[in-house]
Amino acid sequence: MASNYRAACIAQTKRVFTSKISIVFEEADESVFWIEFVADEGLMDTALIVPLLHEARELADIFGASRRTAQRNQGKKGAA
């Protein structure tokens, strides 16, 4: 996720940024899935999982919002 976020930050066009930030969002959401899986299967102490799950959901929300904003801005006149 971090390497794709870094790539998004140095994207040369809005279209490339949108593409990269979409990948970051998908990876953040996948992280949420796997943390939920670990919790559902009882593979780790719940007290340890809760803060990780909270953080993963916050990151997914942030990157999802970034993607929506990028998609909106990409459609504006003069978008690269």
N, CA, C and O atoms as a DFTB+ gen file, in Angstrom:
320 C
 N C O
     1  1       0.826      -1.181       0.000
     2  2       0.000       0.000       0.000
     3  2       0.873       1.248       0.000
     4  3       0.594       2.199      -0.730
     5  1       1.909       1.254       0.797
     6  2       2.747       2.446       0.923
     7  2       3.441       2.795      -0.388
     8  3       3.543       3.971      -0.736
     9  1       3.918       1.795      -1.118
    10  2       4.620       2.092      -2.369
    11  2       3.665       2.656      -3.419
    12  3       4.041       3.532      -4.197
    13  1       2.445       2.161      -3.440
    14  2       1.457       2.709      -4.381
    15  2       1.030       4.117      -3.983
    16  3       0.773       4.955      -4.847
    17  1       0.954       4.382      -2.684
    18  2       0.640       5.739      -2.240
    19  2       1.753       6.699      -2.660
    20  3       1.495       7.814      -3.112
    21  1       2.985       6.244      -2.501
    22  2       4.119       7.078      -2.916
    23  2       4.058       7.349      -4.422
    24  3       4.310       8.468      -4.869
    25  1       3.725       6.323      -5.188
    26  2       3.592       6.497      -6.639
    27  2       2.466       7.479      -6.969
    28  3       2.592       8.276      -7.899
    29  1       1.377       7.427      -6.221
    30  2       0.275       8.372      -6.448
    31  2       0.733       9.803      -6.176
    32  3       0.360      10.731      -6.893
    33  1       1.529       9.968      -5.152
    34  2       1.985      11.309      -4.776
    35  2       2.872      11.953      -5.837
    36  3       2.933      13.179      -5.929
    37  1       3.552      11.149      -6.630
    38  2       4.420      11.720      -7.660
    39  2       3.846      11.541      -9.060
    40  3       4.550      11.708     -10.056
    41  1       2.567      11.202      -9.127
    42  2       1.917      11.016     -10.427
    43  2       2.025      12.290     -11.261
    44  3       1.923      13.404     -10.746
    45  1       2.232      12.095     -12.555
    46  2       2.431      13.239     -13.434
    47  2       1.134      13.756     -14.034
    48  3       1.104      14.854     -14.591
    49  1       0.067      12.982     -13.928
    50  2      -1.228      13.443     -14.428
    51  2      -2.305      13.094     -13.415
    52  3      -2.106      12.244     -12.547
    53  1      -3.439      13.752     -13.532
    54  2      -4.565      13.455     -12.644
    55  2      -5.071      12.036     -12.883
    56  3      -5.490      11.354     -11.948
    57  1      -5.032      11.603     -14.123
    58  2      -5.502      10.250     -14.448
    59  2      -4.631       9.190     -13.771
    60  3      -5.147       8.215     -13.225
    61  1      -3.314       9.381     -13.808
    62  2      -2.405       8.426     -13.157
    63  2      -2.606       8.469     -11.646
    64  3      -2.615       7.426     -10.992
    65  1      -2.768       9.676     -11.085
    66  2      -3.027       9.784      -9.647
    67  2      -4.288       9.004      -9.277
    68  3      -4.296       8.237      -8.314
    69  1      -5.344       9.210     -10.049
    70  2      -6.608       8.526      -9.762
    71  2      -6.431       7.014      -9.821
    72  3      -6.965       6.291      -8.979
    73  1      -5.694       6.539     -10.801
    74  2      -5.451       5.110     -10.932
    75  2      -4.674       4.572      -9.732
    76  3      -5.043       3.547      -9.159
    77  1      -3.613       5.257      -9.359
    78  2      -2.779       4.799      -8.239
    79  2      -3.529       4.880      -6.908
    80  3      -3.438       3.964      -6.092
    81  1      -4.263       5.960      -6.686
    82  2      -4.983       6.099      -5.411
    83  2      -6.105       5.062      -5.321
    84  3      -6.490       4.651      -4.227
    85  1      -6.623       4.645      -6.476
    86  2      -7.623       3.573      -6.482
    87  2      -7.012       2.262      -6.010
    88  3      -7.640       1.505      -5.270
    89  1      -5.787       1.998      -6.440
    90  2      -5.086       0.793      -5.994
    91  2      -4.825       0.866      -4.491
    92  3      -4.986      -0.126      -3.780
    93  1      -4.425       2.031      -4.018
    94  2      -4.180       2.211      -2.583
    95  2      -5.463       1.936      -1.794
    96  3      -5.436       1.242      -0.777
    97  1      -6.584       2.483      -2.268
    98  2      -7.873       2.249      -1.602
    99  2      -8.206       0.761      -1.570
   100  3      -8.624       0.238      -0.537
   101  1      -8.021       0.081      -2.695
   102  2      -8.310      -1.353      -2.745
   103  2      -7.439      -2.137      -1.762
   104  3      -7.918      -3.058      -1.100
   105  1      -6.174      -1.774      -1.672
   106  2      -5.280      -2.464      -0.744
   107  2      -5.643      -2.181       0.709
   108  3      -5.548      -3.067       1.558
   109  1      -6.055      -0.958       0.995
   110  2      -6.487      -0.629       2.359
   111  2      -7.732      -1.433       2.721
   112  3      -7.847      -1.950       3.832
   113  1      -8.663      -1.532       1.769
   114  2      -9.878      -2.309       2.010
   115  2      -9.550      -3.792       2.186
   116  3     -10.170      -4.474       3.001
   117  1      -8.587      -4.282       1.431
   118  2      -8.161      -5.675       1.592
   119  2      -7.555      -5.904       2.978
   120  3      -7.749      -6.960       3.579
   121  1      -6.830      -4.923       3.473
   122  2      -6.271      -5.026       4.826
   123  2      -7.386      -5.138       5.864
   124  3      -7.292      -5.924       6.807
   125  1      -8.441      -4.345       5.679
   126  2      -9.610      -4.437       6.567
   127  2     -10.173      -5.852       6.526
   128  3     -10.465      -6.443       7.565
   129  1     -10.322      -6.390       5.322
   130  2     -10.845      -7.748       5.170
   131  2     -10.025      -8.752       5.970
   132  3     -10.583      -9.555       6.718
   133  1      -8.691      -8.710       5.814
   134  2      -7.853      -9.697       6.476
   135  2      -7.844      -9.526       7.988
   136  3      -7.789     -10.515       8.719
   137  1      -7.896      -8.307       8.461
   138  2      -7.964      -8.096       9.914
   139  2      -9.291      -8.618      10.457
   140  3      -9.332      -9.235      11.522
   141  1     -10.377      -8.368       9.718
   142  2     -11.679      -8.917      10.123
   143  2     -11.654     -10.446      10.110
   144  3     -12.231     -11.088      10.988
   145  1     -10.992     -11.019       9.122
   146  2     -10.862     -12.476       9.037
   147  2     -10.141     -13.028      10.261
   148  3     -10.581     -14.005      10.867
   149  1      -9.036     -12.394      10.614
   150  2      -8.271     -12.818      11.801
   151  2      -9.162     -12.744      13.041
   152  3      -9.139     -13.642      13.883
   153  1      -9.940     -11.680      13.146
   154  2     -10.845     -11.527      14.298
   155  2     -11.924     -12.604      14.287
   156  3     -12.179     -13.243      15.308
   157  1     -12.557     -12.806      13.132
   158  2     -13.648     -13.785      13.025
   159  2     -13.184     -15.207      13.330
   160  3     -13.929     -16.008      13.894
   161  1     -11.955     -15.507      12.953
   162  2     -11.418     -16.856      13.179
   163  2     -10.792     -17.019      14.554
   164  3     -10.360     -18.115      14.912
   165  1     -10.738     -15.930      15.336
   166  2     -10.165     -16.004      16.677
   167  2      -8.676     -16.302      16.673
   168  3      -8.164     -16.969      17.572
   169  1      -7.983     -15.803      15.654
   170  2      -6.557     -16.091      15.510
   171  2      -5.665     -15.169      16.333
   172  3      -4.460     -15.393      16.450
   173  1      -6.272     -14.129      16.901
   174  2      -5.495     -13.150      17.651
   175  2      -6.385     -12.566      18.740
   176  3      -7.608     -12.534      18.604
   177  1      -5.774     -12.112      19.800
   178  2      -6.503     -11.507      20.900
   179  2      -7.271     -10.274      20.403
   180  3      -6.690      -9.403      19.755
   181  1      -8.540     -10.203      20.697
   182  2      -9.401      -9.106      20.255
   183  2      -8.868      -7.744      20.684
   184  3      -8.989      -6.766      19.946
   185  1      -8.290      -7.680      21.853
   186  2      -7.754      -6.402      22.346
   187  2      -6.643      -5.872      21.439
   188  3      -6.444      -4.662      21.336
   189  1      -5.930      -6.774      20.790
   190  2      -4.879      -6.362      19.861
   191  2      -5.441      -6.004      18.486
   192  3      -4.886      -5.160      17.783
   193  1      -6.532      -6.643      18.111
   194  2      -7.116      -6.457      16.783
   195  2      -7.895      -5.152      16.665
   196  3      -7.831      -4.490      15.630
   197  1      -8.619      -4.777      17.696
   198  2      -9.508      -3.612      17.626
   199  2      -8.798      -2.341      17.161
   200  3      -9.298      -1.682      16.249
   201  1      -7.652      -1.964      17.745
   202  2      -7.008      -0.740      17.257
   203  2      -6.504      -0.866      15.816
   204  3      -6.532       0.106      15.062
   205  1      -6.047      -2.052      15.437
   206  2      -5.605      -2.263      14.056
   207  2      -6.763      -2.119      13.083
   208  3      -6.630      -1.492      12.032
   209  1      -7.884      -2.698      13.437
   210  2      -9.068      -2.627      12.588
   211  2      -9.563      -1.191      12.471
   212  3      -9.944      -0.748      11.388
   213  1      -9.558      -0.473      13.572
   214  2      -9.972       0.928      13.562
   215  2      -9.077       1.737      12.624
   216  3      -9.573       2.505      11.799
   217  1      -7.785       1.568      12.745
   218  2      -6.827       2.294      11.902
   219  2      -6.988       1.924      10.429
   220  3      -6.966       2.797       9.561
   221  1      -7.148       0.643      10.150
   222  2      -7.313       0.193       8.763
   223  2      -8.580       0.770       8.142
   224  3      -8.575       1.179       6.980
   225  1      -9.654       0.803       8.907
   226  2     -10.904       1.390       8.389
   227  2     -10.759       2.884       8.147
   228  3     -11.270       3.404       7.155
   229  1     -10.070       3.577       9.042
   230  2      -9.841       5.014       8.849
   231  2      -9.025       5.269       7.585
   232  3      -9.344       6.168       6.807
   233  1      -7.981       4.483       7.385
   234  2      -7.162       4.648       6.182
   235  2      -7.969       4.357       4.918
   236  3      -7.866       5.086       3.932
   237  1      -8.764       3.303       4.948
   238  2      -9.607       2.986       3.789
   239  2     -10.573       4.137       3.509
   240  3     -10.797       4.492       2.352
   241  1     -11.140       4.714       4.556
   242  2     -12.050       5.855       4.375
   243  2     -11.324       7.061       3.766
   244  3     -11.854       7.728       2.877
   245  1     -10.124       7.330       4.246
   246  2      -9.339       8.459       3.732
   247  2      -9.003       8.248       2.255
   248  3      -9.192       9.150       1.439
   249  1      -8.508       7.064       1.916
   250  2      -8.131       6.812       0.529
   251  2      -9.355       6.726      -0.380
   252  3      -9.283       7.098      -1.552
   253  1     -10.465       6.244       0.144
   254  2     -11.704       6.242      -0.633
   255  2     -12.169       7.657      -0.936
   256  3     -12.610       7.948      -2.048
   257  1     -12.069       8.532       0.053
   258  2     -12.439       9.942      -0.155
   259  2     -11.492      10.607      -1.142
   260  3     -11.922      11.404      -1.976
   261  1     -10.211      10.286      -1.053
   262  2      -9.234      10.835      -1.999
   263  2      -9.557      10.400      -3.422
   264  3      -9.470      11.194      -4.359
   265  1      -9.931       9.136      -3.576
   266  2     -10.286       8.641      -4.909
   267  2     -11.508       9.351      -5.452
   268  3     -11.529       9.751      -6.616
   269  1     -12.526       9.511      -4.621
   270  2     -13.739      10.195      -5.087
   271  2     -13.428      11.629      -5.507
   272  3     -13.924      12.099      -6.532
   273  1     -12.613      12.319      -4.722
   274  2     -12.233      13.696      -5.058
   275  2     -11.445      13.718      -6.366
   276  3     -11.689      14.564      -7.226
   277  1     -10.510      12.800      -6.514
   278  2      -9.700      12.743      -7.737
   279  2     -10.575      12.463      -8.952
   280  3     -10.383      13.068     -10.007
   281  1     -11.522      11.561      -8.814
   282  2     -12.424      11.244      -9.930
   283  2     -13.265      12.456     -10.300
   284  3     -13.491      12.724     -11.480
   285  1     -13.727      13.185      -9.297
   286  2     -14.511      14.393      -9.539
   287  2     -13.657      15.446     -10.246
   288  3     -14.098      16.063     -11.216
   289  1     -12.438      15.647      -9.756
   290  2     -11.556      16.649     -10.335
   291  2     -11.048      16.270     -11.718
   292  3     -10.769      17.140     -12.544
   293  1     -10.931      14.995     -11.965
   294  2     -10.452      14.527     -13.263
   295  2     -11.427      14.922     -14.377
   296  3     -11.019      15.158     -15.515
   297  1     -12.696      14.991     -14.044
   298  2     -13.697      15.337     -15.034
   299  2     -13.795      16.824     -15.323
   300  3     -14.494      17.231     -16.251
   301  1     -13.097      17.645     -14.533
   302  2     -13.166      19.099     -14.726
   303  2     -12.367      19.516     -15.961
   304  3     -11.405      18.848     -16.341
   305  1     -12.767      20.609     -16.573
   306  2     -12.103      21.142     -17.751
   307  2     -10.628      21.400     -17.445
   308  3     -10.279      21.950     -16.400
   309  1      -9.773      20.990     -18.381
   310  2      -8.342      21.200     -18.215
   311  2      -7.636      20.107     -17.435
   312  3      -6.445      20.219     -17.145
   313  1      -8.363      19.052     -17.093
   314  2      -7.728      17.963     -16.359
   315  2      -6.705      17.275     -17.245
   316  3      -6.955      17.026     -18.425
   317  1      -5.570      16.975     -16.675
   318  2      -4.502      16.317     -17.462
   319  2      -4.721      14.834     -17.522
   320  3      -3.930      14.117     -18.136
